[in-house]
Structure formats: C-alpha cells, structure tokens
Amino acid sequence: MIDARSLTLSASDPQALAAMNEQYFGIGLRYVASVRALALQPGGADISTAQFAQHYVPTMRAITGFRDSVIGLAQGELRENRQSALLTLAGAGLAETALLAVLIWMVAGFMRHVIGPFVQATGIIDAIARDDLATEIPEVSASRFLRILMRMASTSLRL
C-alpha cells in the first residue's frame, strides 16, 4: 500500500512521506541495524527490551502519520467515486423513467388506435351476425384497415 500511494501522497502530503523516510526508514532502521550488529558480537547488545522499544517505537510514529495521510487520501477518492456513482445512478434512473414513460405512451396509443377500434369492430360484427341492423357504424376510424373493415360492415348491412 505504501508503494501504491507514495507517488500520489508525495504530491499531496510530502511532509508525511519525508518524515516517514527520515524517521523510520532512516533513523529507526539504522538503530535496528546497529542493535543487530551489537547482538552478533560477543557479549551481545547489552540493551533491554524496554530500552530498545523506548528508542525504536517513536520512529514508527511517522509510519502511522503516513498511514493516516494515505487513509485520508483514499477516503477522499472514495467520496469522489461515490458521488460519481450516485450521479450516474441518478442519470440512469431518469433515463429509465423517461423510457418507461415513452413505453407507456406507446402502449396507450396502441390500445387506443389499434386495439380499441378492433374491439369496436368486433362488437359491430357480432351485432350484424345477430341480425341487429340498427347498430350504428362509425364513419371515422383510426387506421386505413379499420376504415375498410367498417365500410365492409356498412355495405353488408345495406345489402
């Protein structure tokens, strides 16, 4: 994670990166190397665990500061990505709503201009089949096919 964000972080927070490089990777790791070298010599390092921790642990605070900076940067990116995703979702929702409205309008028009006249024509044809010659046949129809169908029904009534 440090490598992945170090370039971005160095541009946005160069102090945190410099502090980590100086304190932990510089002072801290040199101290660990010196204690290790002393430990390999006869007689050992002659340092207690508490003394080692007292000197080494403060150098690790720079890592925590760097981590906090990286987390802050990641949180900022997440907020931006979330905002972008929400805007995309809202746009897609609006587009879907518009498409649904167009589909409803088309279905309603189909019902009104195609299915409705067929239902009306079916009623007229049923009336003619029952010898109900008083059935009124409309003059105007929504489509050419239905106008022809109505004319045929009207003609058959006159015969």
Secondary structure by P-SEA (a helix, b strand, c coil): cccccaaaaaaacaaaaaaaacccccaaaaaaaaaaaaaaccccccccaaaaaaaccccaaaaaaaaaaaaaaaaaaaaaaaaaaaaaaaaaaaaaaaaaaaaaaaaaaaaaccaaaaaaaaaaaaaaaaccccbbbbcccccaaaaaaaaaaaaaaac
